[in-house]
Amino acid sequence: MGLTRDVLKLLKKHREQYLSAQEIATQLSSSRTAVRKAIHQLKEEGYPIHTIVNKGYQLNPACDLLSSEGIHAYLDKELKPLPIKVYQRISSTNTEAKQQALKGAPHGTVILAEEQTEGRGRLGRTFYSPKGTGIYMSVVLRPNLHLNQATQVTTTVATAICRVIEKLTDEHPKIKWVNDIYLDQQKIAGILTEAVTDFESNQVDFMIIGIGLNVCTIEFPSEINEVAGSLHPKNLTRNQLCAHLLNELFSLLSNLNDSKLLEEYKSRSNVLGQWVTFTKNQTVYEAFAEDINEQGELVVRLKNNEQMILNSGEVSIRWI
């Protein structure tokens, strides 16, 4: 399997040209027979590799299959050691990441999937995760944090996603408190943060950050068809997008207590200054979204002028 990954890495590096089996074998100190077996394995995995007699092999320049090699190529230098595992099909990257964390997976472990059969969203919902059209990623974090700082992590991740989209595209996404990313009033991404804590100290043992981003999904189930959308970036592969997300994510998480992050999150909010509805203790409320405090909680004011602070749940925006 090691040679197969090395061949893939070499083909990715030389996307614009054909490499003969002999050239690959020489560069990797292997044999032509072993190289051909590796090429066959890659084709079996779904990689579109062109083969021309007397010219060799070329990975289709438009190939957008996720791979650890493809992602590592665009990671910042200090993130090169990140362990990245890509699954073709999995129930949920968050579930897999949690299982690996319980077995001791180190800080920064990244789990990705081309397809999720039971993608998880907040409040027990599912996240539609069709094959080959999105980024379905979970990251294991082992931060030195108190449980009440968990919401800050979610707001920071949301800010990181928006930054990357603005850097790499012409789009200007907004954040719907606390964990959804919107473009043109359609949800294109969601964040699921899960924490395992020490019962006595409430210190976080580890966290799982799940990111679901619709990159080029076109068709959605009828129940979300009107509210779901996709990024549809130009000249940008999912491997590149994923790497840039990780670069920005780890950069911002290293400065979690920077007050400017909260101000940036608030400036990107599509909730603040809007009338919203929410349910608390089985009662439906309508309120004006005034602020987001330092803990990432939403501060709202009811029609009777009473102020409430929401630290969980979901709000619906009454678009005007």
Secondary structure, DSSP 8 states (H G I E B T S, - for coil): -HHHHHHHHHHHHTTTS-B-HHHHHHHHT--HHHHHHHHHHHHHTT--EEEETTTEEEE-TT-----HHHHHTTS-GGGTT--EEEESSBS-HHHHHHHHHHTT--TT-EEEES-BSS-B-GGG-B----TTSEEEEEEEE----BGGGHHHHHHHHHHHHHHHHHHHSS---EEETTTEEEETTEEEEEEEEEEEE-TTT-BEEEEEEEEEEESS-----TTTTTTB-----SS--HHHHHHHHHHHHHHHHTTTT-HHHHHHHHHTBSSTTSEEEEEETTEEEEEEEEEE-TTS-EEEEETTS-EEEESSS-EEE---
